[in-house]
Amino acid sequence: MTTARVPGLPLGEAKAAADEATVPDYMAELSIFQVLLNHPPLARAVDDLLATMLWHGSLDARLRELVIMRIGWLTACEYEWTQHWRVATALGVTAEDLLGVRDWQRHDGFGPAERAVLAVTDDVVRDGAVSTPSWAACERELRSDKTILVELVTAISAWRMVSSILKSLEVPLEDGVTGWPPDGRAPAG
């Protein structure tokens, strides 16, 4: 196992820091939070942002997970891909669709909503903003629901930020976790 540029707290210390920061105890078991809990208020802010979308969001969970998986693939973030593979499959997203985000334009399993959301994801990751055509498609497919549209852009931006944190701090996978499920294939380049 590799070590992060900023060492993660040992589990006992991470749980104590999580309690202090009012971050759920189980988050302290994740390598990313063991690193983030070196700064408890920041760990809480990140947890609050992500938890709001994970547990209280308006965006369809399947669409959200496809977005996160696409970000993991585009940014070659092994941790993000690997963690959210488990989250997405637990939510019932098929392995075929998760693998489909690698080349979503050619994947037959996606309809107009998935394609619109993935196009917006590509825009934000590549250009930092949503293009006018992608925005129009999302408005159409998400029925111009302002809450969902704001959450979509926030989710893309938040998990893009998480990818940058993970890669910049070289946060390792948890012990015993195999990267790049299901086939170990990482993005080229």
Beta strands, then each sheet from edge to edge (+ up, - down):
end
